[in-house]
Structure formats: C-alpha cells, structure tokens
Amino acid sequence: MVESNMTAVKVIKVLGTSEESWEAAAKEAVSQASKTIDDIHGVDLEGWTATVENGQITEYKTTVEIAFPVQEDRQQQDQ
C-alpha cells in the first residue's frame, strides 16, 4: 500500500470590519482568526459590504474564507 501525503483542509468564514477600507477589513479578519487558528494557508475574499450613514461609508465589511489544515492528531482521535 502506498502512503499518501494528503491533507484535509478546513475552511471557515470570518467577517472583518474596518472604518478605513475593505482591504483593512480583510486584514482584520485574518489577524483576528490567526489568534486562535494555527497555520492559516490561504484566504478567499468572498464578499464586500458597507454601512452607510448620511451618504458616507462609515464601516467596511469583508467576508473572508480562511483555509487551514485539520490537525493530524485530531483526525486520528476521530477515526
């Protein structure tokens, strides 16, 4: 039997917010997620929205999909 190096990857959605820009909102989402998630491999910017007050954008919101590997020791416990 050939051993495989396949890795399971988990993807979660995180909503980042910023008063500055959508880019800053995305960076905030990744920054906050990295406090509790190890080894983030990539992100996909899924959506951009904003809060508008009096004709001005007051808050930028970016929905970010964050991908990270499922920890191997956890996978073995679940089998």
C-alpha positions as CSV (number, residue, x, y, z in Angstrom):
1,M,0.0,0.0,0.0
2,V,1.3,3.4,-1.0
3,E,1.3,6.0,1.8
4,S,-0.4,9.3,0.8
5,N,0.6,12.9,1.9
6,M,-3.0,14.1,1.5
7,T,-4.1,16.8,4.0
8,A,-7.6,17.7,5.0
9,V,-8.2,21.4,5.0
10,K,-10.9,23.2,6.9
11,V,-12.5,26.4,5.6
12,I,-14.3,28.9,7.8
13,K,-15.9,32.2,7.1
14,V,-14.9,35.3,9.1
15,L,-16.4,38.8,8.8
16,G,-13.8,41.6,9.2
17,T,-14.7,45.2,9.8
18,S,-12.9,48.5,9.4
19,E,-13.6,52.2,9.3
20,E,-10.8,52.6,6.7
21,S,-11.2,50.2,3.7
22,W,-12.3,46.7,2.6
23,E,-8.6,45.7,2.5
24,A,-8.2,46.7,6.1
25,A,-11.4,44.8,7.0
26,A,-9.9,41.6,5.3
27,K,-6.6,42.1,7.1
28,E,-8.5,42.4,10.4
29,A,-10.4,39.2,9.8
30,V,-7.2,37.3,9.1
31,S,-5.5,38.9,12.1
32,Q,-8.3,38.0,14.5
33,A,-8.6,34.5,13.1
34,S,-4.9,33.9,13.5
35,K,-5.1,34.4,17.2
36,T,-7.0,31.1,17.6
37,I,-6.1,29.2,14.3
38,D,-2.7,27.9,13.6
39,D,-1.1,27.6,10.2
40,I,-3.5,29.6,8.0
41,H,-2.7,28.6,4.4
42,G,-4.9,31.0,2.4
43,V,-7.9,33.2,2.2
44,D,-10.6,33.9,-0.3
45,L,-12.4,37.2,-0.3
46,E,-16.0,36.3,-0.6
47,G,-17.9,39.5,-0.3
48,W,-17.7,43.2,0.4
49,T,-20.4,45.2,2.1
50,A,-20.6,48.5,3.9
51,T,-22.6,50.5,6.3
52,V,-23.7,53.9,5.0
53,E,-24.8,56.8,7.1
54,N,-25.7,60.3,5.7
55,G,-24.4,59.3,2.3
56,Q,-21.0,58.3,3.6
57,I,-19.5,54.8,4.2
58,T,-18.9,54.5,7.9
59,E,-17.9,50.9,8.1
60,Y,-16.4,48.5,5.6
61,K,-17.1,44.8,5.9
62,T,-15.3,41.9,4.2
63,T,-16.3,38.3,4.4
64,V,-13.2,36.1,4.2
65,E,-13.0,32.4,3.8
66,I,-9.9,31.2,5.7
67,A,-8.3,27.8,5.0
68,F,-6.1,25.9,7.4
69,P,-5.1,22.2,7.7
70,V,-7.0,19.9,10.0
71,Q,-4.6,18.9,12.7
72,E,-3.4,15.3,12.2
73,D,-3.6,14.3,15.9
74,R,-7.2,15.4,16.0
75,Q,-8.0,13.4,12.8
76,Q,-6.6,10.2,14.4
77,Q,-8.7,10.7,17.5
78,D,-11.9,10.9,15.4
79,Q,-11.2,7.7,13.4
